Amino acid sequence: MKHISIIVPEGPVVLSSVVGAFKLFGQVNNFLSDQGLPPYYNIQLVGLKQETELYDGLFVIRPNTTIEKVTETDLVIVTTIMGDMENSLTINRSFIPWIQSMHQQGAEVASLCMGAFLLAATGLLDGKSATTHWIGKEAFKSMFPRVNFQPEKIITDENGLYTSGGAYSFLNLLVYLIEKYNGRDISIATSKLFEIDLDRYNQSEFMIFETQKGHGDHLIQRAQQFIEENFSRTLTIDELAAYVSLSKRNFIRRFKSATQNTPFEYIQRVKVEAAKKSFERTSQNVNEVMMEVGYVDHKAFRGVFKKFTGCSPTEYRFRYNSHIARAV
């Protein structure tokens, strides 16, 4: 029997990540019971204390046990924390040595969504791949620069350490683990019962590009504003550098340092974000939107769009355009 320890953190926590993990692994036991087989999982909720209040006391979780009583386990599920990450890590710091100890003894560890911050705080992800909710991308990169951060991924799997992308994509990681432990047939049965799309690996299409202006470099902020106001035409690096009275070399260096993007990448991202909004809100076709954001080559537009969203312009328009959705 595989022992699963589902962490119940203190402070702001996403309740669904605790309940979701408990229900999916529990359902595997139900499937096995229906076949006259013994349960595969021993599932415990593990907290820092015997009762944890969530959402200003609206919900209360009473864990089965506390960390000092769990000396071995097979899988630790680090559920989703939220709010101010520095504060959340501080109030949950007692989990860190316990997670490290469990992993050193052979336990696998899986973080759900923003639970990656707590897992990364253990140091176990240093030099390894990880993902989390795209909204926490900049904070995660800043706090954990040694992690090979892959924000486009929905699932990462490296050396017994797993992370998942944003929000309810944690369900995809749970089904992934069920397939690993129990096989494809049971993972399919679980996904069908809970209506979870199988084999999703990319969360890029859900990302909203944030224009990264909190860096304090006023000249680069001016250049960013100029790009956002003129994205529909062809912009050159020479033009942008001249606009803010910097040499081309110095401009590229400062822009990359401030925004974590080259000027060219930033222009592409602004164009793609504008295209996404047009696909979502208007009835324009792909060619019309392509021209609107300053592209004339369909292949180039498709390539850039797919690079940043993980899907083609046509696919994105079909999924997110309200006019098409109502027609279908």
Residue frames relative to the residue before (quaternion, step in Angstrom):
aa qw qx qy qz dx dy dz
M 1.0000 0.0000 0.0000 0.0000 0.00 0.00 0.00
K 0.3265 -0.7494 0.5480 0.1774 3.57 -0.92 0.96
H 0.2821 -0.7706 0.5537 0.1413 3.54 -0.81 1.06
I 0.0985 -0.7967 0.5960 0.0187 3.56 -0.78 1.09
S 0.1381 -0.7763 0.6131 0.0500 3.55 -0.89 1.03
I 0.1203 -0.7940 0.5951 0.0297 3.57 -0.46 1.25
I 0.3514 -0.7671 0.5032 0.1866 3.56 -0.48 1.22
V 0.1449 -0.7370 0.6537 0.0924 3.54 -1.11 0.83
P 0.2002 -0.8267 0.5140 0.1108 3.62 -0.03 1.26
E 0.4879 -0.6072 0.5336 0.3294 3.51 -1.40 0.13
G 0.7527 0.3902 -0.2798 0.4504 3.55 -1.25 0.40
P 0.7856 -0.2895 0.2133 0.5036 3.59 -1.22 -0.43
V 0.0718 0.7911 -0.5949 0.1226 3.56 -0.63 1.20
V 0.4000 -0.6751 0.5556 0.2750 3.58 -1.14 0.62
L 0.3832 -0.7705 0.4660 0.2057 3.55 -0.27 1.32
S 0.6379 0.5656 -0.3407 0.3963 3.58 0.96 -0.84
S 0.6202 0.5427 -0.3615 0.4360 3.60 1.09 -0.55
V 0.6334 0.5031 -0.3256 0.4896 3.59 1.11 -0.63
V 0.7024 0.4613 -0.2625 0.4742 3.55 0.82 -1.05
G 0.6400 0.5485 -0.3297 0.4252 3.58 0.96 -0.85
A 0.6627 0.4903 -0.3044 0.4773 3.58 0.90 -0.90
F 0.6457 0.5255 -0.3150 0.4558 3.57 0.96 -0.90
K 0.7087 0.4752 -0.2727 0.4446 3.59 0.85 -0.95
L 0.6840 0.4964 -0.3182 0.4295 3.62 0.83 -0.88
F 0.6892 0.4444 -0.2969 0.4893 3.59 0.85 -0.86
G 0.6174 0.5391 -0.3420 0.4596 3.58 1.12 -0.64
Q 0.6333 0.5392 -0.3356 0.4422 3.56 1.05 -0.72
V 0.5784 0.5579 -0.3824 0.4560 3.60 1.09 -0.57
N 0.6368 0.5143 -0.3250 0.4736 3.57 0.97 -0.81
N 0.6408 0.5220 -0.3255 0.4593 3.59 1.03 -0.77
F 0.6287 0.5280 -0.3339 0.4632 3.60 0.98 -0.81
L 0.6733 0.4940 -0.2942 0.4648 3.56 0.93 -0.91
S 0.6295 0.5380 -0.3298 0.4534 3.57 1.02 -0.79
D 0.6311 0.5422 -0.3238 0.4505 3.58 1.05 -0.79
Q 0.7043 0.4283 -0.2476 0.5091 3.56 1.21 -0.54
G 0.5464 -0.6402 0.3825 0.3813 3.56 1.30 0.16
L 0.5311 0.6301 -0.3948 0.4062 3.56 1.26 0.43
P 0.5575 -0.6078 0.4358 0.3605 3.62 -1.13 0.49
P 0.6127 -0.5518 0.4007 0.3994 3.61 -1.16 0.42
Y 0.3935 -0.7246 0.5209 0.2208 3.55 -1.12 0.71
Y 0.7855 0.3104 -0.1395 0.5170 3.57 1.09 -0.74
N 0.1729 -0.6934 0.6865 0.1346 3.49 -1.24 0.71
I 0.0937 -0.8447 0.5269 -0.0126 3.57 -0.20 1.32
Q 0.0240 0.7925 -0.6083 0.0365 3.54 -0.86 1.00
L 0.3142 -0.6768 0.6262 0.2259 3.53 -1.21 0.65
V 0.1084 -0.8178 0.5652 0.0017 3.55 -0.72 1.13
G 0.0263 -0.8272 0.5608 -0.0257 3.57 -0.65 1.09
L 0.5928 -0.5311 0.4486 0.4065 3.52 -1.34 -0.20
K 0.7786 0.0844 -0.0608 0.6188 3.54 1.26 -0.41
Q 0.6825 -0.5508 0.3168 0.3613 3.56 -1.24 0.28
E 0.7876 0.1366 -0.1054 0.5915 3.60 1.22 -0.16
T 0.0629 -0.8015 0.5947 -0.0027 3.56 -0.90 0.97
E 0.2539 -0.7685 0.5718 0.1340 3.56 -0.81 1.03
L 0.1162 -0.7895 0.6013 0.0396 3.56 -1.03 0.87
Y 0.8412 0.1616 -0.1265 0.5002 3.56 -1.25 0.54
D 0.6917 -0.5108 0.2620 0.4381 3.53 0.74 1.21
G 0.7490 -0.4393 0.2129 0.4480 3.56 0.95 0.88
L 0.4423 0.7008 -0.4591 0.3200 3.59 1.26 0.04
F 0.7765 0.1618 -0.0892 0.6025 3.56 1.16 -0.68
V 0.1256 -0.7692 0.6229 0.0673 3.52 -1.16 0.66
I 0.1283 -0.7650 0.6264 0.0768 3.58 -0.97 0.90
R 0.1445 -0.7658 0.6221 0.0759 3.53 -0.97 0.89
P 0.2866 -0.7948 0.5104 0.1604 3.60 -0.06 1.28
N 0.5892 -0.5763 0.4336 0.3642 3.56 -1.21 0.52
T 0.8048 -0.0219 0.0866 0.5867 3.53 1.07 -0.82
T 0.3987 -0.6868 0.5469 0.2649 3.56 -1.32 0.01
I 0.7029 -0.5274 0.2745 0.3904 3.56 -1.18 0.58
E 0.6483 0.5356 -0.3472 0.4150 3.62 0.96 -0.70
K 0.6760 0.4817 -0.2936 0.4741 3.59 1.25 -0.34
V 0.6521 0.4715 -0.3143 0.5036 3.58 1.28 -0.17
T 0.0825 -0.8367 0.5413 0.0004 3.57 -0.32 1.26
E 0.7886 0.0395 -0.0637 0.6104 3.58 1.26 -0.17
T 0.0675 0.7692 -0.6326 0.0609 3.53 -1.19 0.63
D 0.4686 -0.6849 0.4798 0.2848 3.59 -1.25 0.24
L 0.8000 0.0481 0.0063 0.5980 3.57 1.09 -0.71
V 0.1556 -0.7581 0.6282 0.0805 3.55 -0.90 1.01
I 0.1612 -0.7606 0.6229 0.0863 3.57 -0.87 1.01
V 0.1734 -0.7757 0.6021 0.0757 3.58 -0.58 1.20
T 0.2388 -0.8216 0.5054 0.1121 3.56 -0.19 1.29
T 0.7003 -0.5488 0.3114 0.3339 3.53 -1.35 0.35
I 0.1504 -0.7472 0.6425 0.0788 3.52 -0.79 1.10
M 0.0870 -0.7995 0.5921 0.0508 3.59 -1.20 0.35
G 0.6067 0.5476 -0.4175 0.3971 3.55 -1.29 -0.05
D 0.7686 -0.2754 0.2488 0.5211 3.56 -1.14 -0.63
M 0.3913 -0.7721 0.4501 0.2194 3.57 -0.43 1.24
E 0.6177 0.5436 -0.3556 0.4432 3.59 0.98 -0.75
N 0.6803 0.4798 -0.2841 0.4756 3.55 0.94 -0.91
S 0.6439 0.5271 -0.3238 0.4503 3.59 0.96 -0.85
L 0.6609 0.4917 -0.3114 0.4738 3.58 1.00 -0.80
T 0.6270 0.5487 -0.3390 0.4369 3.57 1.03 -0.73
I 0.7378 0.4208 -0.2505 0.4647 3.58 0.78 -0.97
N 0.7251 0.3808 -0.2405 0.5210 3.58 1.27 -0.28
R 0.3084 0.8045 -0.4703 0.1912 3.58 1.28 0.26
S 0.5935 0.5883 -0.3781 0.3983 3.63 1.10 -0.52
F 0.5781 0.5789 -0.3821 0.4298 3.58 1.21 -0.36
I 0.5799 0.6551 -0.3719 0.3101 3.58 1.07 -0.77
P 0.7189 0.4072 -0.2920 0.4818 3.67 0.65 -0.91
W 0.6101 0.5512 -0.3571 0.4433 3.60 1.11 -0.60
I 0.6488 0.4960 -0.3198 0.4804 3.60 0.93 -0.85
Q 0.6351 0.5291 -0.3283 0.4572 3.58 0.95 -0.87
S 0.6677 0.5085 -0.2950 0.4567 3.57 0.92 -0.93
M 0.6570 0.5076 -0.3191 0.4571 3.59 0.91 -0.88
H 0.6670 0.4946 -0.3090 0.4636 3.59 0.96 -0.85
Q 0.6317 0.5359 -0.3306 0.4521 3.60 0.99 -0.78
Q 0.6930 0.4560 -0.2674 0.4902 3.57 1.17 -0.60
G 0.7039 -0.4999 0.2542 0.4359 3.57 1.26 0.17
A 0.4950 0.6625 -0.4384 0.3520 3.60 1.23 -0.06
E 0.3735 -0.6583 0.5977 0.2645 3.54 -1.20 0.62
V 0.1812 -0.7783 0.5938 0.0934 3.57 -1.20 0.54
A 0.0479 -0.7959 0.6034 -0.0126 3.58 -0.87 1.01
S 0.1632 -0.7824 0.5930 0.0974 3.58 -0.81 0.97
L 0.2787 -0.7514 0.5811 0.1419 3.54 -1.09 0.79
C 0.8521 -0.0656 0.0159 0.5191 3.56 -0.79 1.10
M 0.8462 -0.1051 0.0866 0.5151 3.62 -0.78 -1.00
G 0.4132 0.6786 -0.4770 0.3758 3.56 1.26 0.16
A 0.5011 0.6575 -0.4149 0.3801 3.58 1.27 -0.32
F 0.5817 0.5737 -0.3820 0.4319 3.61 1.11 -0.54
L 0.6795 0.4736 -0.2920 0.4782 3.58 0.93 -0.87
L 0.6441 0.5017 -0.3268 0.4761 3.59 0.98 -0.78
A 0.6612 0.5061 -0.3128 0.4570 3.61 0.93 -0.84
A 0.6114 0.5712 -0.3466 0.4239 3.59 1.10 -0.67
T 0.6007 0.5603 -0.3561 0.4454 3.60 1.22 -0.34
G 0.4625 -0.6779 0.4464 0.3568 3.58 1.21 -0.44
L 0.4968 0.6882 -0.4182 0.3235 3.58 1.24 -0.21
L 0.6872 0.4802 -0.2867 0.4636 3.60 1.14 -0.52
D 0.4169 0.7137 -0.4797 0.2945 3.61 1.20 -0.10
G 0.8268 0.1639 -0.1549 0.5153 3.55 -0.79 1.07
K 0.6752 0.4611 -0.2849 0.5004 3.57 1.29 0.01
S 0.5938 -0.5817 0.4291 0.3534 3.54 -1.29 0.35
A 0.0883 0.7839 -0.6111 0.0652 3.57 -1.14 0.68
T 0.0984 -0.7598 0.6374 0.0819 3.51 -1.31 0.41
T 0.0320 -0.7663 0.6395 0.0533 3.56 -1.32 0.06
H 0.7280 -0.3478 0.2898 0.5149 3.59 -1.21 -0.27
W 0.5401 -0.6574 0.4169 0.3197 3.57 -0.89 0.93
I 0.6011 0.5832 -0.3688 0.4032 3.58 1.12 -0.54
G 0.7093 0.4356 -0.2579 0.4906 3.58 1.21 -0.45
K 0.2925 0.8203 -0.4609 0.1706 3.56 1.33 0.15
E 0.7286 0.4413 -0.2667 0.4508 3.58 0.65 -1.07
A 0.6473 0.5148 -0.3221 0.4607 3.59 0.97 -0.82
F 0.6564 0.5121 -0.3184 0.4533 3.58 0.95 -0.86
K 0.6625 0.5056 -0.3107 0.4571 3.59 0.88 -0.93
S 0.6674 0.5067 -0.3003 0.4557 3.56 1.00 -0.81
M 0.7240 0.4503 -0.2454 0.4612 3.57 0.91 -0.92
F 0.8101 0.1825 -0.0643 0.5535 3.59 1.05 -0.73
P 0.0278 -0.8620 0.5060 0.0060 3.60 0.60 1.12
R 0.6337 0.5520 -0.3379 0.4236 3.62 1.18 -0.39
V 0.5790 0.5744 -0.3752 0.4406 3.58 1.27 -0.18
N 0.4030 -0.6788 0.5576 0.2567 3.57 -1.07 0.78
F 0.1051 -0.8584 0.5015 0.0237 3.53 0.30 1.33
Q 0.0314 -0.7955 0.6044 -0.0303 3.57 -0.84 1.04
P 0.1484 -0.8669 0.4694 0.0779 3.59 0.39 1.25
E 0.6141 0.5637 -0.3554 0.4229 3.59 1.18 -0.40
K 0.6074 0.5945 -0.3487 0.3950 3.58 1.18 -0.49
I 0.3506 -0.6887 0.5860 0.2437 3.55 -1.23 0.53
I 0.7910 0.1079 -0.0419 0.6007 3.58 1.10 -0.70
T 0.0255 -0.7373 0.6717 0.0673 3.55 -1.17 0.69
D 0.0746 -0.7825 0.6178 -0.0232 3.54 -1.12 0.81
E 0.2682 0.7662 -0.5419 0.2174 3.56 -0.39 1.21
N 0.8638 -0.1015 0.0309 0.4925 3.54 -0.71 1.17
G 0.7373 -0.4347 0.2404 0.4579 3.57 0.85 0.95
L 0.6278 0.4665 -0.3429 0.5202 3.57 1.27 0.36
Y 0.0666 -0.8113 0.5802 -0.0270 3.55 -0.76 1.10
T 0.0176 -0.7652 0.6417 0.0483 3.55 -1.19 0.60
S 0.2230 -0.7718 0.5796 0.1364 3.55 -1.23 0.44
G 0.5908 -0.5927 0.4335 0.3343 3.52 -1.30 0.45
G 0.8190 -0.3634 0.2034 0.3947 3.51 -1.34 -0.29
A 0.8785 0.1307 -0.0865 0.4514 3.47 -1.41 0.52
Y 0.8534 -0.1634 0.1062 0.4835 3.58 -0.91 -0.92
S 0.4289 0.6691 -0.4956 0.3504 3.60 1.16 0.26
F 0.4621 0.6552 -0.4674 0.3723 3.61 1.23 -0.08
L 0.5683 0.5958 -0.3814 0.4202 3.58 1.18 -0.51
N 0.6163 0.5454 -0.3432 0.4527 3.58 1.10 -0.67
L 0.6438 0.5022 -0.3265 0.4762 3.58 1.02 -0.73
L 0.6442 0.5223 -0.3334 0.4484 3.59 0.94 -0.80
V 0.6566 0.4846 -0.3096 0.4881 3.59 0.98 -0.83
Y 0.5973 0.5618 -0.3461 0.4559 3.59 1.09 -0.72
L 0.6768 0.4810 -0.2874 0.4775 3.58 0.93 -0.90
I 0.6264 0.5315 -0.3356 0.4610 3.57 1.03 -0.77
E 0.6397 0.5054 -0.3327 0.4740 3.59 0.98 -0.76
K 0.6437 0.5294 -0.3231 0.4483 3.58 0.97 -0.81
Y 0.7603 0.3982 -0.2042 0.4709 3.56 0.88 -0.95
N 0.8269 0.2613 -0.0802 0.4914 3.58 0.98 -0.87
G 0.5929 -0.6048 0.3550 0.3958 3.58 1.27 -0.06
R 0.6958 -0.5173 0.3361 0.3678 3.50 -1.35 0.47
D 0.6487 0.5491 -0.3427 0.4004 3.59 0.86 -0.87
I 0.6951 0.4520 -0.2816 0.4829 3.59 0.89 -0.88
S 0.6244 0.5234 -0.3588 0.4555 3.60 1.02 -0.65
I 0.6353 0.5142 -0.3275 0.4741 3.60 1.04 -0.75
A 0.6462 0.5167 -0.3207 0.4611 3.58 0.94 -0.86
T 0.6515 0.5093 -0.3093 0.4695 3.57 1.01 -0.82
S 0.6720 0.5007 -0.3032 0.4536 3.57 0.89 -0.92
K 0.6510 0.5110 -0.3210 0.4606 3.57 1.04 -0.72
L 0.6550 0.5201 -0.3192 0.4458 3.57 0.93 -0.87
F 0.7719 0.3304 -0.1732 0.5148 3.59 0.93 -0.91
E 0.3830 -0.7573 0.4490 0.2796 3.59 1.36 0.08
I 0.3268 0.7215 -0.5199 0.3200 3.53 0.78 1.16
D 0.4243 -0.6945 0.5176 0.2641 3.59 -0.82 0.96
L 0.3396 -0.7459 0.5410 0.1885 3.55 -0.82 1.02
D 0.8598 0.2363 -0.1262 0.4347 3.51 -1.41 0.27
R 0.3631 0.6701 -0.5508 0.3404 3.57 0.86 1.01
Y 0.0722 -0.8449 0.5298 -0.0167 3.54 -0.69 1.11
N 0.7633 0.3444 -0.1661 0.5207 3.60 1.20 -0.27
Q 0.1510 -0.8009 0.5738 0.0802 3.59 -0.92 0.91
S 0.3185 0.7917 -0.4783 0.2075 3.57 1.29 0.22
E 0.6465 0.5510 -0.3396 0.4040 3.59 0.94 -0.80
F 0.6701 0.4986 -0.2985 0.4617 3.60 1.20 -0.45
M 0.5551 0.6470 -0.3869 0.3515 3.58 1.21 -0.38
I 0.1965 -0.7356 0.6362 0.1248 3.53 -1.12 0.77
F 0.3850 -0.7428 0.4967 0.2310 3.58 -0.62 1.11
E 0.1621 -0.7688 0.6142 0.0734 3.53 -0.77 1.11
T 0.4617 -0.7769 0.3702 0.2150 3.52 -0.68 1.15
Q 0.4312 -0.7831 0.4200 0.1561 3.59 1.19 0.58
K 0.3330 0.7679 -0.4879 0.2477 3.56 0.74 1.04
G 0.5270 0.6696 -0.4005 0.3369 3.61 1.20 0.13
H 0.4571 0.7369 -0.4069 0.2872 3.59 1.23 0.29
G 0.4891 -0.7154 0.4033 0.2939 3.63 1.19 -0.27
D 0.5713 0.5506 -0.4055 0.4539 3.62 1.23 0.00
H 0.2986 -0.8227 0.4567 0.1595 3.56 -0.08 1.33
L 0.6256 0.5306 -0.3520 0.4509 3.59 1.03 -0.65
I 0.6647 0.4805 -0.3003 0.4870 3.58 0.98 -0.81
Q 0.5992 0.5424 -0.3584 0.4671 3.60 1.09 -0.62
R 0.6253 0.5265 -0.3296 0.4723 3.60 1.05 -0.75
A 0.6551 0.5046 -0.3091 0.4698 3.57 0.98 -0.86
Q 0.6316 0.5271 -0.3319 0.4616 3.58 0.99 -0.80
Q 0.6563 0.5111 -0.3097 0.4605 3.56 0.91 -0.91
F 0.6385 0.5271 -0.3202 0.4604 3.57 1.02 -0.82
I 0.6347 0.5242 -0.3221 0.4675 3.59 0.98 -0.83
E 0.7001 0.4874 -0.2735 0.4445 3.57 0.85 -1.00
E 0.6898 0.4541 -0.2794 0.4899 3.59 1.16 -0.50
N 0.7818 0.2984 -0.1396 0.5294 3.61 1.23 -0.39
F 0.2762 0.8128 -0.4836 0.1708 3.59 1.19 0.44
S 0.6261 0.5877 -0.3417 0.3819 3.59 1.14 -0.54
R 0.7165 0.3611 -0.2649 0.5348 3.59 1.23 -0.07
T 0.6293 -0.5281 0.4049 0.4013 3.55 -1.30 0.17
L 0.0915 -0.7895 0.6067 0.0164 3.55 -0.79 1.12
T 0.2016 -0.7753 0.5865 0.1193 3.57 -1.02 0.77
I 0.6021 -0.5590 0.4251 0.3798 3.55 -1.22 0.49
D 0.6112 0.5532 -0.3491 0.4456 3.59 1.03 -0.75
E 0.6558 0.5144 -0.3097 0.4576 3.58 0.95 -0.88
L 0.6761 0.4961 -0.2933 0.4590 3.57 0.92 -0.92
A 0.6456 0.5189 -0.3193 0.4604 3.57 0.97 -0.85
A 0.6614 0.5005 -0.3003 0.4711 3.57 0.97 -0.86
Y 0.6157 0.5749 -0.3414 0.4170 3.58 1.04 -0.79
V 0.7720 0.2918 -0.1696 0.5386 3.59 1.03 -0.73
S 0.4806 -0.7245 0.3981 0.2926 3.59 1.30 0.42
L 0.4923 0.6044 -0.4666 0.4179 3.55 0.87 1.04
S 0.5389 -0.5644 0.4882 0.3908 3.55 -1.21 0.38
K 0.6437 -0.5401 0.3699 0.3963 3.56 -1.16 0.55
R 0.6719 0.5088 -0.2975 0.4485 3.58 0.88 -0.95
N 0.6820 0.4803 -0.2846 0.4724 3.57 0.90 -0.94
F 0.6254 0.5440 -0.3324 0.4499 3.56 1.04 -0.79
I 0.6637 0.4990 -0.3103 0.4629 3.62 0.84 -0.94
R 0.6566 0.5184 -0.3095 0.4520 3.59 0.93 -0.92
R 0.7060 0.4600 -0.2724 0.4644 3.58 0.82 -0.99
F 0.6300 0.5379 -0.3396 0.4455 3.58 1.01 -0.77
K 0.6742 0.4884 -0.2968 0.4677 3.59 0.88 -0.92
S 0.6444 0.5248 -0.3159 0.4577 3.58 0.99 -0.83
A 0.7145 0.4676 -0.2580 0.4520 3.59 0.94 -0.88
T 0.8275 0.2795 -0.1046 0.4756 3.59 0.82 -0.98
Q 0.3854 -0.7251 0.4686 0.3257 3.58 1.31 -0.31
N 0.6595 0.3987 -0.3141 0.5545 3.57 1.28 0.41
T 0.4657 -0.5939 0.5490 0.3593 3.55 -1.20 0.43
P 0.6503 -0.4999 0.3687 0.4373 3.63 -1.14 0.32
F 0.6499 0.5246 -0.3209 0.4466 3.58 0.97 -0.84
E 0.6484 0.5064 -0.3148 0.4733 3.58 0.99 -0.83
Y 0.6412 0.5329 -0.3234 0.4476 3.55 1.00 -0.84
I 0.6300 0.5216 -0.3288 0.4721 3.58 0.97 -0.84
Q 0.6500 0.5170 -0.3137 0.4602 3.58 0.92 -0.88
R 0.6680 0.5089 -0.3042 0.4498 3.58 0.89 -0.92
V 0.6444 0.5100 -0.3225 0.4697 3.60 0.96 -0.83
K 0.6519 0.5094 -0.3156 0.4646 3.59 0.92 -0.85
V 0.6735 0.4933 -0.2999 0.4616 3.60 0.90 -0.92
E 0.6508 0.5084 -0.3281 0.4586 3.60 0.95 -0.79
A 0.6353 0.5100 -0.3244 0.4807 3.59 1.05 -0.73
A 0.6400 0.5182 -0.3233 0.4663 3.58 1.00 -0.79
K 0.6256 0.5426 -0.3376 0.4475 3.59 0.96 -0.84
K 0.6708 0.4993 -0.3035 0.4566 3.58 0.89 -0.91
S 0.6422 0.5092 -0.3279 0.4698 3.58 1.02 -0.74
F 0.6422 0.5175 -0.3247 0.4629 3.59 0.97 -0.80
E 0.6836 0.4995 -0.2834 0.4504 3.58 1.01 -0.82
R 0.8249 0.3408 -0.1094 0.4375 3.55 0.87 -1.00
T 0.7628 0.3274 -0.1862 0.5256 3.60 1.16 -0.38
S 0.5043 -0.6381 0.4909 0.3122 3.54 -1.33 0.14
Q 0.3460 0.7538 -0.4927 0.2632 3.61 1.23 0.26
N 0.4156 -0.6920 0.5242 0.2714 3.57 -1.09 0.66
V 0.7427 -0.4279 0.2703 0.4384 3.57 -1.30 0.14
N 0.6641 0.5105 -0.3156 0.4459 3.59 0.89 -0.85
E 0.6480 0.5223 -0.3193 0.4531 3.57 0.99 -0.82
V 0.6684 0.4816 -0.2967 0.4831 3.57 0.95 -0.86
M 0.6048 0.5682 -0.3425 0.4405 3.57 1.00 -0.82
M 0.6904 0.4637 -0.2740 0.4830 3.58 0.87 -0.94
E 0.6257 0.5693 -0.3294 0.4192 3.56 1.02 -0.82
V 0.7547 0.3650 -0.2082 0.5038 3.59 0.99 -0.78
G 0.6722 -0.5818 0.2800 0.3624 3.57 1.20 0.40
Y 0.5631 0.5538 -0.4211 0.4461 3.58 1.14 0.52
V 0.1699 -0.7778 0.5958 0.1061 3.57 -1.14 0.69
D 0.6773 0.4400 -0.2715 0.5234 3.57 1.27 -0.32
H 0.4004 -0.7528 0.4706 0.2268 3.56 -0.48 1.23
K 0.6475 0.5288 -0.3238 0.4431 3.58 0.97 -0.82
A 0.6549 0.5037 -0.3084 0.4714 3.57 0.97 -0.85
F 0.6507 0.5148 -0.3134 0.4619 3.59 0.93 -0.88
R 0.6605 0.5086 -0.3049 0.4605 3.57 0.89 -0.94
G 0.6621 0.5220 -0.3081 0.4406 3.57 0.94 -0.87
V 0.6761 0.4780 -0.2880 0.4811 3.57 0.92 -0.92
F 0.6471 0.5262 -0.3244 0.4463 3.58 0.92 -0.87
K 0.6902 0.4726 -0.2837 0.4687 3.57 0.89 -0.92
K 0.5771 0.5941 -0.3671 0.4233 3.58 1.11 -0.65
F 0.7900 0.3399 -0.1648 0.4829 3.58 0.89 -0.93
T 0.7628 0.3500 -0.2117 0.5008 3.63 1.14 -0.33
G 0.4423 -0.7101 0.4489 0.3142 3.57 1.18 -0.40
C 0.7562 0.2509 -0.1865 0.5748 3.59 1.25 0.06
S 0.5912 -0.5835 0.4173 0.3687 3.58 -1.23 0.34
P 0.6575 -0.4922 0.3719 0.4325 3.63 -1.20 0.29
T 0.6467 0.5267 -0.3215 0.4484 3.58 0.96 -0.83
E 0.6603 0.5037 -0.3030 0.4675 3.58 0.94 -0.91
Y 0.6584 0.5124 -0.3117 0.4548 3.58 0.92 -0.89
R 0.6520 0.5214 -0.3121 0.4536 3.56 0.91 -0.93
F 0.6653 0.5132 -0.3033 0.4494 3.58 0.94 -0.87
R 0.6950 0.4907 -0.2781 0.4460 3.58 0.97 -0.84
Y 0.8437 0.2788 -0.0846 0.4509 3.55 0.83 -0.99
N 0.5512 0.6030 -0.4181 0.3972 3.61 1.19 -0.03
S 0.4240 -0.7399 0.4594 0.2485 3.58 -0.58 1.13
H 0.6134 0.5508 -0.3600 0.4367 3.63 1.03 -0.67
I 0.6689 0.4822 -0.2928 0.4841 3.58 0.96 -0.89
A 0.6436 0.5405 -0.3264 0.4326 3.58 0.93 -0.92
R 0.6732 0.4835 -0.3088 0.4665 3.59 0.93 -0.85
A 0.6364 0.5384 -0.3278 0.4445 3.58 1.06 -0.79
V 0.6668 0.4822 -0.2939 0.4863 3.56 1.03 -0.84
